[in-house]
């Protein structure tokens, strides 16, 4: 039986809306660790500490630059698909019925060197 006097139970049960949620801002450390493992990279305590540092930022531009490790852009890891799926599951667990999820496409841009035109 759920005791609605327990604030956590109440918060979990009440239907919610998530307004203006940035997809790239929703990535959790556990998701980053899964992406690292998919790339064959270490995912131990050192990686956890490194990824936790992504959550410290000075402003929005710094946030975008620091929160976009290469593995989010790596087609091999299916980064966008995984972070979207993880976010969807978390929203369902929190009884979010409506979510406006935004994405800054530049964060998923792959670094491609463009040849210079000769004039």
Secondary structure, DSSP 8 states (H G I E B T S, - for coil): ---TTSHHHHHHHS-EEEEEEEGGGS--HHHHHHHHHHTT---SHHHHHHHHGGG--SSHHHHHHHT--HHHH-TTTTHHHHHHHHHHHHHHHTTEEEEEEE--GGGG-----------
